[in-house]
């Protein structure tokens, strides 16, 4: 076999229809655009245009608010932390922070920090340095003999 022998399977690729090449071609005259009017012309962008009438997206009242200062935290459950410790990916004796969790593969990217949630159980004695933690998570870690340090702002409830 040579490089020149390589071909697509028969019927795998289809020739494109050349439009506007005479009435006999089947896609001639109006070129598949119908007849007359603004949409039959080239360079028309009329999405949302209502013939000069105020468009519906401008007539209706707007609602809601998008906070540009909102923090985007990684949520990590206690059960997931224990799983990583059991697998040997996290060292329970060292402080567990965002960098350690990224290195262990528990979270994919740092974002604005980590918030620990209390789903699952933690058996290891750990020292967590995180952006936030739920009340149940803090209680569970302290019950196991560990500690939770909230970085930055005051502790969240």
N, CA, C and O atoms as a GROMACS GRO file, in nm:
protein
  628
    1UNK      N    1   0.083  -0.119   0.000
    1UNK     CA    2   0.000   0.000   0.000
    1UNK      C    3   0.088   0.125   0.000
    1UNK      O    4   0.189   0.132   0.069
    2UNK      N    5   0.047   0.224  -0.079
    2UNK     CA    6   0.121   0.349  -0.087
    2UNK      C    7   0.034   0.462  -0.034
    2UNK      O    8  -0.087   0.446  -0.016
    3UNK      N    9   0.096   0.575  -0.010
    3UNK     CA   10   0.025   0.692   0.040
    3UNK      C   11  -0.082   0.738  -0.058
    3UNK      O   12  -0.186   0.792  -0.018
    4UNK      N   13  -0.057   0.716  -0.187
    4UNK     CA   14  -0.153   0.760  -0.289
    4UNK      C   15  -0.275   0.670  -0.296
    4UNK      O   16  -0.377   0.707  -0.354
    5UNK      N   17  -0.266   0.549  -0.235
    5UNK     CA   18  -0.380   0.455  -0.239
    5UNK      C   19  -0.484   0.483  -0.130
    5UNK      O   20  -0.594   0.428  -0.133
    6UNK      N   21  -0.449   0.568  -0.034
    6UNK     CA   22  -0.541   0.593   0.078
    6UNK      C   23  -0.659   0.676   0.031
    6UNK      O   24  -0.642   0.783  -0.027
    7UNK      N   25  -0.778   0.626   0.057
    7UNK     CA   26  -0.901   0.695   0.019
    7UNK      C   27  -1.005   0.680   0.130
    7UNK      O   28  -0.996   0.591   0.215
    8UNK      N   29  -1.103   0.769   0.128
    8UNK     CA   30  -1.219   0.755   0.217
    8UNK      C   31  -1.301   0.635   0.173
    8UNK      O   32  -1.293   0.593   0.058
    9UNK      N   33  -1.379   0.581   0.264
    9UNK     CA   34  -1.472   0.475   0.226
    9UNK      C   35  -1.572   0.530   0.127
    9UNK      O   36  -1.607   0.648   0.135
   10UNK      N   37  -1.620   0.449   0.034
   10UNK     CA   38  -1.719   0.500  -0.062
   10UNK      C   39  -1.843   0.551   0.010
   10UNK      O   40  -1.900   0.482   0.094
   11UNK      N   41  -1.885   0.673  -0.022
   11UNK     CA   42  -2.004   0.732   0.039
   11UNK      C   43  -1.976   0.803   0.170
   11UNK      O   44  -2.068   0.858   0.231
   12UNK      N   45  -1.851   0.804   0.216
   12UNK     CA   46  -1.818   0.868   0.344
   12UNK      C   47  -1.822   1.019   0.334
   12UNK      O   48  -1.863   1.086   0.428
   13UNK      N   49  -1.778   1.074   0.221
   13UNK     CA   50  -1.784   1.218   0.204
   13UNK      C   51  -1.870   1.252   0.083
   13UNK      O   52  -1.869   1.183  -0.019
   14UNK      N   53  -1.944   1.363   0.100
   14UNK     CA   54  -2.038   1.402  -0.004
   14UNK      C   55  -1.998   1.539  -0.056
   14UNK      O   56  -1.961   1.626   0.023
   15UNK      N   57  -2.005   1.560  -0.185
   15UNK     CA   58  -1.973   1.690  -0.244
   15UNK      C   59  -2.074   1.793  -0.197
   15UNK      O   60  -2.193   1.762  -0.186
   16UNK      N   61  -2.028   1.917  -0.168
   16UNK     CA   62  -2.124   2.018  -0.124
   16UNK      C   63  -2.201   2.070  -0.244
   16UNK      O   64  -2.151   2.072  -0.357
   17UNK      N   65  -2.326   2.112  -0.218
   17UNK     CA   66  -2.412   2.166  -0.323
   17UNK      C   67  -2.367   2.308  -0.357
   17UNK      O   68  -2.360   2.393  -0.268
   18UNK      N   69  -2.336   2.334  -0.484
   18UNK     CA   70  -2.300   2.468  -0.527
   18UNK      C   71  -2.427   2.541  -0.564
   18UNK      O   72  -2.496   2.504  -0.660
   19UNK      N   73  -2.458   2.646  -0.487
   19UNK     CA   74  -2.585   2.714  -0.511
   19UNK      C   75  -2.568   2.834  -0.603
   19UNK      O   76  -2.457   2.886  -0.620
   20UNK      N   77  -2.679   2.876  -0.663
   20UNK     CA   78  -2.679   2.993  -0.749
   20UNK      C   79  -2.609   2.969  -0.881
   20UNK      O   80  -2.544   3.060  -0.934
   21UNK      N   81  -2.622   2.849  -0.936
   21UNK     CA   82  -2.556   2.816  -1.064
   21UNK      C   83  -2.657   2.777  -1.171
   21UNK      O   84  -2.637   2.679  -1.244
   22UNK      N   85  -2.765   2.853  -1.180
   22UNK     CA   86  -2.863   2.830  -1.285
   22UNK      C   87  -2.982   2.748  -1.237
   22UNK      O   88  -2.970   2.667  -1.145
   23UNK      N   89  -3.097   2.772  -1.301
   23UNK     CA   90  -3.222   2.708  -1.261
   23UNK      C   91  -3.213   2.556  -1.269
   23UNK      O   92  -3.268   2.486  -1.184
   24UNK      N   93  -3.145   2.505  -1.370
   24UNK     CA   94  -3.137   2.360  -1.391
   24UNK      C   95  -3.062   2.286  -1.280
   24UNK      O   96  -3.076   2.164  -1.269
   25UNK      N   97  -2.984   2.357  -1.199
   25UNK     CA   98  -2.906   2.290  -1.095
   25UNK      C   99  -2.992   2.246  -0.976
   25UNK      O  100  -2.950   2.161  -0.897
   26UNK      N  101  -3.111   2.303  -0.965
   26UNK     CA  102  -3.198   2.269  -0.852
   26UNK      C  103  -3.180   2.363  -0.735
   26UNK      O  104  -3.266   2.369  -0.647
   27UNK      N  105  -3.070   2.438  -0.731
   27UNK     CA  106  -3.048   2.537  -0.625
   27UNK      C  107  -3.007   2.670  -0.689
   27UNK      O  108  -2.923   2.743  -0.637
   28UNK      N  109  -3.069   2.699  -0.804
   28UNK     CA  110  -3.034   2.821  -0.876
   28UNK      C  111  -3.131   2.932  -0.844
   28UNK      O  112  -3.202   2.926  -0.744
   29UNK      N  113  -3.133   3.034  -0.926
   29UNK     CA  114  -3.221   3.150  -0.914
   29UNK      C  115  -3.214   3.213  -0.775
   29UNK      O  116  -3.130   3.301  -0.755
   30UNK      N  117  -3.296   3.173  -0.679
   30UNK     CA  118  -3.295   3.237  -0.546
   30UNK      C  119  -3.194   3.172  -0.453
   30UNK      O  120  -3.174   3.222  -0.342
   31UNK      N  121  -3.131   3.066  -0.493
   31UNK     CA  122  -3.025   3.004  -0.414
   31UNK      C  123  -3.070   2.950  -0.280
   31UNK      O  124  -2.994   2.956  -0.182
   32UNK      N  125  -3.192   2.895  -0.273
   32UNK     CA  126  -3.238   2.833  -0.150
   32UNK      C  127  -3.286   2.932  -0.045
   32UNK      O  128  -3.315   2.892   0.068
   33UNK      N  129  -3.296   3.060  -0.081
   33UNK     CA  130  -3.336   3.162   0.016
   33UNK      C  131  -3.483   3.198   0.008
   33UNK      O  132  -3.528   3.286   0.081
   34UNK      N  133  -3.560   3.135  -0.079
   34UNK     CA  134  -3.698   3.176  -0.098
   34UNK      C  135  -3.702   3.293  -0.194
   34UNK      O  136  -3.620   3.301  -0.286
   35UNK      N  137  -3.796   3.385  -0.173
   35UNK     CA  138  -3.803   3.501  -0.263
   35UNK      C  139  -3.816   3.632  -0.188
   35UNK      O  140  -3.882   3.640  -0.084
   36UNK      N  141  -3.753   3.731  -0.241
   36UNK     CA  142  -3.764   3.870  -0.197
   36UNK      C  143  -3.743   3.892  -0.046
   36UNK      O  144  -3.721   3.797   0.029
   37UNK      N  145  -3.749   4.016  -0.006
   37UNK     CA  146  -3.744   4.050   0.136
   37UNK      C  147  -3.604   4.059   0.193
   37UNK      O  148  -3.506   4.022   0.128
   38UNK      N  149  -3.598   4.109   0.315
   38UNK     CA  150  -3.470   4.136   0.380
   38UNK      C  151  -3.386   4.010   0.398
   38UNK      O  152  -3.264   4.015   0.382
   39UNK      N  153  -3.450   3.899   0.430
   39UNK     CA  154  -3.374   3.776   0.457
   39UNK      C  155  -3.314   3.714   0.332
   39UNK      O  156  -3.227   3.628   0.342
   40UNK      N  157  -3.361   3.755   0.216
   40UNK     CA  158  -3.303   3.700   0.093
   40UNK      C  159  -3.175   3.774   0.054
   40UNK      O  160  -3.103   3.729  -0.035
   41UNK      N  161  -3.147   3.886   0.120
   41UNK     CA  162  -3.029   3.965   0.090
   41UNK      C  163  -2.909   3.917   0.173
   41UNK      O  164  -2.926   3.845   0.272
   42UNK      N  165  -2.791   3.957   0.133
   42UNK     CA  166  -2.670   3.920   0.207
   42UNK      C  167  -2.647   4.017   0.323
   42UNK      O  168  -2.692   4.131   0.318
   43UNK      N  169  -2.579   3.970   0.426
   43UNK     CA  170  -2.538   4.055   0.538
   43UNK      C  171  -2.651   4.099   0.629
   43UNK      O  172  -2.649   4.212   0.678
   44UNK      N  173  -2.749   4.013   0.653
   44UNK     CA  174  -2.862   4.048   0.737
   44UNK      C  175  -2.847   3.980   0.872
   44UNK      O  176  -2.831   3.858   0.880
   45UNK      N  177  -2.852   4.059   0.980
   45UNK     CA  178  -2.851   4.004   1.114
   45UNK      C  179  -2.968   4.064   1.188
   45UNK      O  180  -2.960   4.178   1.235
   46UNK      N  181  -3.078   3.990   1.201
   46UNK     CA  182  -3.199   4.048   1.259
   46UNK      C  183  -3.250   3.968   1.380
   46UNK      O  184  -3.370   3.965   1.406
   47UNK      N  185  -3.158   3.904   1.452
   47UNK     CA  186  -3.200   3.829   1.570
   47UNK      C  187  -3.252   3.927   1.675
   47UNK      O  188  -3.180   4.018   1.716
   48UNK      N  189  -3.376   3.909   1.717
   48UNK     CA  190  -3.434   3.997   1.818
   48UNK      C  191  -3.494   4.126   1.762
   48UNK      O  192  -3.552   4.205   1.837
   49UNK      N  193  -3.481   4.147   1.631
   49UNK     CA  194  -3.538   4.268   1.571
   49UNK      C  195  -3.685   4.246   1.541
   49UNK      O  196  -3.724   4.144   1.485
   50UNK      N  197  -3.768   4.345   1.580
   50UNK     CA  198  -3.913   4.329   1.563
   50UNK      C  199  -3.971   4.438   1.474
   50UNK      O  200  -4.077   4.493   1.504
   51UNK      N  201  -3.902   4.469   1.366
   51UNK     CA  202  -3.955   4.564   1.269
   51UNK      C  203  -3.963   4.706   1.321
   51UNK      O  204  -4.048   4.784   1.277
   52UNK      N  205  -3.878   4.742   1.415
   52UNK     CA  206  -3.878   4.877   1.470
   52UNK      C  207  -3.953   4.886   1.601
   52UNK      O  208  -3.931   4.979   1.679
   53UNK      N  209  -4.043   4.791   1.626
   53UNK     CA  210  -4.113   4.787   1.756
   53UNK      C  211  -4.011   4.755   1.865
   53UNK      O  212  -3.913   4.685   1.841
   54UNK      N  213  -4.034   4.807   1.985
   54UNK     CA  214  -3.941   4.782   2.096
   54UNK      C  215  -3.935   4.631   2.123
   54UNK      O  216  -4.038   4.571   2.155
   55UNK      N  217  -3.817   4.569   2.110
   55UNK     CA  218  -3.807   4.423   2.125
   55UNK      C  219  -3.848   4.375   2.264
   55UNK      O  220  -3.835   4.448   2.363
   56UNK      N  221  -3.897   4.252   2.272
   56UNK     CA  222  -3.951   4.200   2.397
   56UNK      C  223  -3.847   4.195   2.508
   56UNK      O  224  -3.881   4.214   2.625
   57UNK      N  225  -3.722   4.171   2.473
   57UNK     CA  226  -3.619   4.165   2.578
   57UNK      C  227  -3.588   4.302   2.636
   57UNK      O  228  -3.525   4.312   2.740
   58UNK      N  229  -3.633   4.408   2.569
   58UNK     CA  230  -3.617   4.543   2.625
   58UNK      C  231  -3.745   4.593   2.690
   58UNK      O  232  -3.742   4.684   2.774
   59UNK      N  233  -3.860   4.533   2.653
   59UNK     CA  234  -3.988   4.573   2.713
   59UNK      C  235  -4.008   4.515   2.852
   59UNK      O  236  -4.069   4.578   2.938
   60UNK      N  237  -3.956   4.393   2.874
   60UNK     CA  238  -3.980   4.326   3.001
   60UNK      C  239  -3.886   4.378   3.109
   60UNK      O  240  -3.771   4.412   3.080
   61UNK      N  241  -3.935   4.384   3.234
   61UNK     CA  242  -3.847   4.433   3.342
   61UNK      C  243  -3.738   4.332   3.373
   61UNK      O  244  -3.757   4.211   3.362
   62UNK      N  245  -3.624   4.385   3.412
   62UNK     CA  246  -3.511   4.298   3.445
   62UNK      C  247  -3.515   4.268   3.594
   62UNK      O  248  -3.557   4.352   3.674
   63UNK      N  249  -3.470   4.149   3.631
   63UNK     CA  250  -3.468   4.112   3.772
   63UNK      C  251  -3.336   4.048   3.807
   63UNK      O  252  -3.266   3.995   3.721
   64UNK      N  253  -3.302   4.052   3.935
   64UNK     CA  254  -3.184   3.982   3.982
   64UNK      C  255  -3.062   4.070   3.989
   64UNK      O  256  -3.064   4.188   3.955
   65UNK      N  257  -2.956   4.009   4.035
   65UNK     CA  258  -2.832   4.081   4.060
   65UNK      C  259  -2.718   3.983   4.046
   65UNK      O  260  -2.726   3.871   4.096
   66UNK      N  261  -2.612   4.022   3.980
   66UNK     CA  262  -2.496   3.936   3.962
   66UNK      C  263  -2.379   3.997   4.037
   66UNK      O  264  -2.322   4.098   3.994
   67UNK      N  265  -2.343   3.937   4.149
   67UNK     CA  266  -2.237   3.991   4.232
   67UNK      C  267  -2.101   3.956   4.173
   67UNK      O  268  -2.063   3.839   4.167
   68UNK      N  269  -2.027   4.059   4.128
   68UNK     CA  270  -1.897   4.035   4.066
   68UNK      C  271  -1.789   4.003   4.168
   68UNK      O  272  -1.681   3.957   4.131
   69UNK      N  273  -1.817   4.028   4.297
   69UNK     CA  274  -1.720   4.001   4.402
   69UNK      C  275  -1.743   3.867   4.471
   69UNK      O  276  -1.678   3.837   4.571
   70UNK      N  277  -1.835   3.787   4.418
   70UNK     CA  278  -1.870   3.660   4.480
   70UNK      C  279  -1.750   3.566   4.480
   70UNK      O  280  -1.677   3.557   4.382
   71UNK      N  281  -1.731   3.496   4.590
   71UNK     CA  282  -1.621   3.400   4.602
   71UNK      C  283  -1.666   3.265   4.548
   71UNK      O  284  -1.780   3.222   4.569
   72UNK      N  285  -1.576   3.199   4.478
   72UNK     CA  286  -1.605   3.067   4.421
   72UNK      C  287  -1.517   2.964   4.490
   72UNK      O  288  -1.399   2.948   4.456
   73UNK      N  289  -1.574   2.895   4.588
   73UNK     CA  290  -1.497   2.799   4.668
   73UNK      C  291  -1.509   2.657   4.613
   73UNK      O  292  -1.609   2.621   4.551
   74UNK      N  293  -1.406   2.577   4.639
   74UNK     CA  294  -1.415   2.432   4.617
   74UNK      C  295  -1.479   2.374   4.742
   74UNK      O  296  -1.436   2.403   4.853
   75UNK      N  297  -1.582   2.291   4.724
   75UNK     CA  298  -1.642   2.225   4.840
   75UNK      C  299  -1.581   2.087   4.854
   75UNK      O  300  -1.578   2.010   4.757
   76UNK      N  301  -1.533   2.055   4.973
   76UNK     CA  302  -1.474   1.923   4.998
   76UNK      C  303  -1.542   1.864   5.122
   76UNK      O  304  -1.550   1.928   5.226
   77UNK      N  305  -1.589   1.742   5.109
   77UNK     CA  306  -1.652   1.673   5.221
   77UNK      C  307  -1.547   1.602   5.306
   77UNK      O  308  -1.440   1.565   5.257
   78UNK      N  309  -1.580   1.582   5.434
   78UNK     CA  310  -1.488   1.515   5.525
   78UNK      C  311  -1.458   1.373   5.478
   78UNK      O  312  -1.345   1.325   5.491
   79UNK      N  313  -1.560   1.306   5.424
   79UNK     CA  314  -1.542   1.169   5.374
   79UNK      C  315  -1.438   1.162   5.263
   79UNK      O  316  -1.362   1.066   5.254
   80UNK      N  317  -1.435   1.265   5.178
   80UNK     CA  318  -1.338   1.270   5.068
   80UNK      C  319  -1.197   1.291   5.122
   80UNK      O  320  -1.101   1.234   5.070
   81UNK      N  321  -1.184   1.373   5.226
   81UNK     CA  322  -1.054   1.394   5.289
   81UNK      C  323  -1.001   1.264   5.350
   81UNK      O  324  -0.885   1.229   5.332
   82UNK      N  325  -1.090   1.191   5.421
   82UNK     CA  326  -1.050   1.065   5.484
   82UNK      C  327  -1.008   0.962   5.377
   82UNK      O  328  -0.914   0.886   5.396
   83UNK      N  329  -1.081   0.963   5.265
   83UNK     CA  330  -1.050   0.873   5.153
   83UNK      C  331  -0.909   0.900   5.100
   83UNK      O  332  -0.834   0.806   5.074
   84UNK      N  333  -0.873   1.029   5.084
   84UNK     CA  334  -0.740   1.067   5.034
   84UNK      C  335  -0.631   1.032   5.135
   84UNK      O  336  -0.521   0.994   5.097
   85UNK      N  337  -0.662   1.045   5.265
   85UNK     CA  338  -0.565   1.010   5.370
   85UNK      C  339  -0.541   0.859   5.369
   85UNK      O  340  -0.427   0.813   5.378
   86UNK      N  341  -0.650   0.781   5.359
   86UNK     CA  342  -0.640   0.634   5.355
   86UNK      C  343  -0.561   0.587   5.233
   86UNK      O  344  -0.487   0.488   5.241
   87UNK      N  345  -0.577   0.657   5.120
   87UNK     CA  346  -0.507   0.619   4.997
   87UNK      C  347  -0.360   0.662   4.998
   87UNK      O  348  -0.283   0.626   4.909
   88UNK      N  349  -0.322   0.739   5.100
   88UNK     CA  350  -0.183   0.785   5.111
   88UNK      C  351  -0.152   0.907   5.027
   88UNK      O  352  -0.035   0.941   5.009
   89UNK      N  353  -0.255   0.974   4.976
   89UNK     CA  354  -0.233   1.094   4.894
   89UNK      C  355  -0.216   1.219   4.981
   89UNK      O  356  -0.147   1.313   4.943
   90UNK      N  357  -0.280   1.218   5.098
   90UNK     CA  358  -0.269   1.330   5.191
   90UNK      C  359  -0.196   1.284   5.317
   90UNK      O  360  -0.217   1.172   5.364
   91UNK      N  361  -0.111   1.370   5.370
   91UNK     CA  362  -0.041   1.341   5.494
   91UNK      C  363  -0.119   1.406   5.608
   91UNK      O  364  -0.128   1.529   5.616
   92UNK      N  365  -0.177   1.324   5.698
   92UNK     CA  366  -0.261   1.373   5.806
   92UNK      C  367  -0.182   1.451   5.909
   92UNK      O  368  -0.238   1.536   5.978
   93UNK      N  369  -0.051   1.424   5.922
   93UNK     CA  370   0.029   1.492   6.024
   93UNK      C  371   0.065   1.635   5.982
   93UNK      O  372   0.084   1.722   6.067
   94UNK      N  373   0.073   1.660   5.850
   94UNK     CA  374   0.104   1.795   5.800
   94UNK      C  375  -0.025   1.876   5.789
   94UNK      O  376  -0.133   1.820   5.774
   95UNK      N  377  -0.014   2.011   5.797
   95UNK     CA  378  -0.135   2.094   5.781
   95UNK      C  379  -0.195   2.075   5.640
   95UNK      O  380  -0.123   2.075   5.541
   96UNK      N  381  -0.324   2.061   5.635
   96UNK     CA  382  -0.392   2.042   5.506
   96UNK      C  383  -0.448   2.176   5.461
   96UNK      O  384  -0.535   2.234   5.526
   97UNK      N  385  -0.394   2.225   5.347
   97UNK     CA  386  -0.442   2.352   5.289
   97UNK      C  387  -0.474   2.331   5.141
   97UNK      O  388  -0.472   2.218   5.092
   98UNK      N  389  -0.502   2.440   5.071
   98UNK     CA  390  -0.541   2.431   4.929
   98UNK      C  391  -0.433   2.365   4.846
   98UNK      O  392  -0.462   2.279   4.763
   99UNK      N  393  -0.308   2.406   4.867
   99UNK     CA  394  -0.196   2.353   4.788
   99UNK      C  395  -0.184   2.202   4.806
   99UNK      O  396  -0.160   2.129   4.710
  100UNK      N  397  -0.199   2.155   4.931
  100UNK     CA  398  -0.189   2.011   4.959
  100UNK      C  399  -0.303   1.935   4.891
  100UNK      O  400  -0.282   1.825   4.840
  101UNK      N  401  -0.424   1.994   4.891
  101UNK     CA  402  -0.540   1.927   4.829
  101UNK      C  403  -0.526   1.921   4.677
  101UNK      O  404  -0.566   1.823   4.615
  102UNK      N  405  -0.468   2.027   4.616
  102UNK     CA  406  -0.446   2.027   4.471
  102UNK      C  407  -0.341   1.922   4.435
  102UNK      O  408  -0.356   1.847   4.339
  103UNK      N  409  -0.233   1.918   4.515
  103UNK     CA  410  -0.126   1.821   4.491
  103UNK      C  411  -0.176   1.677   4.506
  103UNK      O  412  -0.129   1.587   4.436
  104UNK      N  413  -0.270   1.656   4.598
  104UNK     CA  414  -0.324   1.522   4.622
  104UNK      C  415  -0.431   1.484   4.519
  104UNK      O  416  -0.470   1.367   4.509
  105UNK      N  417  -0.478   1.583   4.442
  105UNK     CA  418  -0.580   1.555   4.341
  105UNK      C  419  -0.721   1.555   4.397
  105UNK      O  420  -0.814   1.510   4.330
  106UNK      N  421  -0.738   1.606   4.520
  106UNK     CA  422  -0.872   1.613   4.579
  106UNK      C  423  -0.952   1.724   4.512
  106UNK      O  424  -1.072   1.708   4.485
  107UNK      N  425  -0.887   1.839   4.484
  107UNK     CA  426  -0.950   1.946   4.406
  107UNK      C  427  -0.863   1.972   4.283
  107UNK      O  428  -0.741   1.955   4.288
  108UNK      N  429  -0.926   2.012   4.173
  108UNK     CA  430  -0.850   2.028   4.049
  108UNK      C  431  -0.777   2.161   4.040
  108UNK      O  432  -0.664   2.166   3.992
  109UNK      N  433  -0.841   2.271   4.085
  109UNK     CA  434  -0.773   2.401   4.084
  109UNK      C  435  -0.808   2.480   4.210
  109UNK      O  436  -0.914   2.458   4.269
  110UNK      N  437  -0.720   2.572   4.252
  110UNK     CA  438  -0.739   2.639   4.380
  110UNK      C  439  -0.864   2.727   4.391
  110UNK      O  440  -0.923   2.735   4.498
  111UNK      N  441  -0.904   2.793   4.284
  111UNK     CA  442  -1.014   2.890   4.286
  111UNK      C  443  -0.993   2.992   4.397
  111UNK      O  444  -0.883   3.045   4.412
  112UNK      N  445  -1.099   3.023   4.477
  112UNK     CA  446  -1.085   3.121   4.586
  112UNK      C  447  -1.062   3.054   4.721
  112UNK      O  448  -1.076   3.118   4.825
  113UNK      N  449  -1.028   2.927   4.720
  113UNK     CA  450  -1.005   2.856   4.846
  113UNK      C  451  -1.093   2.734   4.857
  113UNK      O  452  -1.162   2.695   4.763
  114UNK      N  453  -1.090   2.673   4.975
  114UNK     CA  454  -1.165   2.548   5.000
  114UNK      C  455  -1.259   2.568   5.116
  114UNK      O  456  -1.224   2.630   5.216
  115UNK      N  457  -1.379   2.514   5.103
  115UNK     CA  458  -1.475   2.513   5.213
  115UNK      C  459  -1.503   2.368   5.246
  115UNK      O  460  -1.542   2.290   5.159
  116UNK      N  461  -1.484   2.331   5.371
  116UNK     CA  462  -1.502   2.192   5.415
  116UNK      C  463  -1.645   2.173   5.463
  116UNK      O  464  -1.695   2.252   5.544
  117UNK      N  465  -1.709   2.068   5.414
  117UNK     CA  466  -1.847   2.036   5.455
  117UNK      C  467  -1.846   1.905   5.534
  117UNK      O  468  -1.756   1.823   5.519
  118UNK      N  469  -1.948   1.888   5.618
  118UNK     CA  470  -1.947   1.777   5.714
  118UNK      C  471  -2.006   1.646   5.668
  118UNK      O  472  -2.049   1.567   5.753
  119UNK      N  473  -2.012   1.618   5.539
  119UNK     CA  474  -2.066   1.490   5.491
  119UNK      C  475  -1.959   1.382   5.501
  119UNK      O  476  -1.845   1.404   5.458
  120UNK      N  477  -1.993   1.268   5.556
  120UNK     CA  478  -1.896   1.160   5.574
  120UNK      C  479  -1.832   1.173   5.711
  120UNK      O  480  -1.866   1.262   5.789
  121UNK      N  481  -1.740   1.082   5.740
  121UNK     CA  482  -1.675   1.087   5.871
  121UNK      C  483  -1.524   1.098   5.855
  121UNK      O  484  -1.466   1.050   5.758
  122UNK      N  485  -1.463   1.163   5.954
  122UNK     CA  486  -1.318   1.176   5.956
  122UNK      C  487  -1.266   1.104   6.081
  122UNK      O  488  -1.310   1.130   6.192
  123UNK      N  489  -1.173   1.013   6.059
  123UNK     CA  490  -1.118   0.936   6.171
  123UNK      C  491  -0.978   0.984   6.208
  123UNK      O  492  -0.935   0.967   6.322
  124UNK      N  493  -0.908   1.044   6.112
  124UNK     CA  494  -0.771   1.089   6.135
  124UNK      C  495  -0.768   1.222   6.208
  124UNK      O  496  -0.862   1.301   6.201
  125UNK      N  497  -0.659   1.245   6.280
  125UNK     CA  498  -0.639   1.372   6.348
  125UNK      C  499  -0.572   1.466   6.248
  125UNK      O  500  -0.455   1.446   6.212
  126UNK      N  501  -0.646   1.568   6.202
  126UNK     CA  502  -0.593   1.656   6.097
  126UNK      C  503  -0.596   1.802   6.140
  126UNK      O  504  -0.674   1.843   6.226
  127UNK      N  505  -0.508   1.881   6.078
  127UNK     CA  506  -0.506   2.025   6.099
  127UNK      C  507  -0.541   2.091   5.965
  127UNK      O  508  -0.462   2.088   5.871
  128UNK      N  509  -0.661   2.149   5.960
  128UNK     CA  510  -0.709   2.208   5.835
  128UNK      C  511  -0.688   2.359   5.835
  128UNK      O  512  -0.720   2.426   5.933
  129UNK      N  513  -0.633   2.413   5.725
  129UNK     CA  514  -0.619   2.557   5.704
  129UNK      C  515  -0.697   2.590   5.578
  129UNK      O  516  -0.645   2.580   5.466
  130UNK      N  517  -0.824   2.630   5.595
  130UNK     CA  518  -0.914   2.647   5.482
  130UNK      C  519  -0.986   2.782   5.488
  130UNK      O  520  -0.983   2.850   5.590
  131UNK      N  521  -1.052   2.818   5.377
  131UNK     CA  522  -1.122   2.946   5.368
  131UNK      C  523  -1.253   2.944   5.445
  131UNK      O  524  -1.303   3.048   5.488
  132UNK      N  525  -1.310   2.824   5.462
  132UNK     CA  526  -1.437   2.814   5.534
  132UNK      C  527  -1.468   2.671   5.571
  132UNK      O  528  -1.414   2.577   5.511
  133UNK      N  529  -1.555   2.654   5.669
  133UNK     CA  530  -1.596   2.520   5.710
  133UNK      C  531  -1.735   2.529   5.773
  133UNK      O  532  -1.766   2.626   5.842
  134UNK      N  533  -1.818   2.429   5.748
  134UNK     CA  534  -1.950   2.426   5.809
  134UNK      C  535  -1.936   2.389   5.956
  134UNK      O  536  -1.835   2.331   5.998
  135UNK      N  537  -2.038   2.423   6.034
  135UNK     CA  538  -2.034   2.397   6.178
  135UNK      C  539  -2.018   2.248   6.206
  135UNK      O  540  -1.943   2.208   6.295
  136UNK      N  541  -2.090   2.165   6.129
  136UNK     CA  542  -2.082   2.019   6.151
  136UNK      C  543  -1.944   1.965   6.117
  136UNK      O  544  -1.897   1.870   6.181
  137UNK      N  545  -1.878   2.024   6.017
  137UNK     CA  546  -1.743   1.981   5.980
  137UNK      C  547  -1.643   2.015   6.090
  137UNK      O  548  -1.558   1.933   6.125
  138UNK      N  549  -1.654   2.136   6.145
  138UNK     CA  550  -1.564   2.179   6.253
  138UNK      C  551  -1.581   2.086   6.374
  138UNK      O  552  -1.482   2.043   6.434
  139UNK      N  553  -1.706   2.057   6.409
  139UNK     CA  554  -1.734   1.969   6.525
  139UNK      C  555  -1.675   1.830   6.503
  139UNK      O  556  -1.615   1.773   6.594
  140UNK      N  557  -1.692   1.775   6.382
  140UNK     CA  558  -1.643   1.640   6.353
  140UNK      C  559  -1.491   1.633   6.358
  140UNK      O  560  -1.435   1.536   6.409
  141UNK      N  561  -1.423   1.736   6.306
  141UNK     CA  562  -1.276   1.739   6.306
  141UNK      C  563  -1.226   1.751   6.450
  141UNK      O  564  -1.131   1.681   6.489
  142UNK      N  565  -1.287   1.838   6.529
  142UNK     CA  566  -1.244   1.856   6.668
  142UNK      C  567  -1.272   1.732   6.752
  142UNK      O  568  -1.197   1.701   6.844
  143UNK      N  569  -1.380   1.662   6.720
  143UNK     CA  570  -1.413   1.537   6.790
  143UNK      C  571  -1.308   1.429   6.763
  143UNK      O  572  -1.278   1.346   6.849
  144UNK      N  573  -1.251   1.433   6.641
  144UNK     CA  574  -1.146   1.337   6.603
  144UNK      C  575  -1.008   1.380   6.656
  144UNK      O  576  -0.909   1.310   6.636
  145UNK      N  577  -1.003   1.496   6.724
  145UNK     CA  578  -0.877   1.542   6.782
  145UNK      C  579  -0.801   1.639   6.696
  145UNK      O  580  -0.687   1.672   6.726
  146UNK      N  581  -0.862   1.686   6.589
  146UNK     CA  582  -0.795   1.778   6.498
  146UNK      C  583  -0.834   1.922   6.523
  146UNK      O  584  -0.901   1.953   6.621
  147UNK      N  585  -0.791   2.011   6.432
  147UNK     CA  586  -0.825   2.153   6.444
  147UNK      C  587  -0.855   2.212   6.307
  147UNK      O  588  -0.805   2.165   6.205
  148UNK      N  589  -0.939   2.316   6.307
  148UNK     CA  590  -0.974   2.386   6.183
  148UNK      C  591  -0.938   2.532   6.199
  148UNK      O  592  -0.984   2.599   6.291
  149UNK      N  593  -0.854   2.584   6.108
  149UNK     CA  594  -0.818   2.726   6.106
  149UNK      C  595  -0.882   2.789   5.984
  149UNK      O  596  -0.858   2.748   5.871
  150UNK      N  597  -0.966   2.892   6.010
  150UNK     CA  598  -1.031   2.962   5.899
  150UNK      C  599  -0.941   3.077   5.856
  150UNK      O  600  -0.907   3.163   5.937
  151UNK      N  601  -0.903   3.078   5.729
  151UNK     CA  602  -0.814   3.182   5.677
  151UNK      C  603  -0.893   3.305   5.637
  151UNK      O  604  -1.011   3.294   5.601
  152UNK      N  605  -0.831   3.421   5.642
  152UNK     CA  606  -0.895   3.544   5.595
  152UNK      C  607  -1.001   3.594   5.689
  152UNK      O  608  -0.972   3.626   5.805
  153UNK      N  609  -1.126   3.603   5.641
  153UNK     CA  610  -1.237   3.661   5.717
  153UNK      C  611  -1.274   3.578   5.839
  153UNK      O  612  -1.220   3.470   5.863
  154UNK      N  613  -1.367   3.631   5.915
  154UNK     CA  614  -1.414   3.560   6.036
  154UNK      C  615  -1.479   3.428   6.000
  154UNK      O  616  -1.521   3.408   5.886
  155UNK      N  617  -1.487   3.339   6.097
  155UNK     CA  618  -1.541   3.204   6.074
  155UNK      C  619  -1.685   3.210   6.025
  155UNK      O  620  -1.765   3.289   6.074
  156UNK      N  621  -1.715   3.125   5.927
  156UNK     CA  622  -1.852   3.115   5.874
  156UNK      C  623  -1.928   3.009   5.951
  156UNK      O  624  -1.869   2.914   6.003
  157UNK      N  625  -2.061   3.026   5.959
  157UNK     CA  626  -2.142   2.929   6.036
  157UNK      C  627  -2.198   2.820   5.954
  157UNK      O  628  -2.268   2.733   6.006
   0.00000   0.00000   0.00000
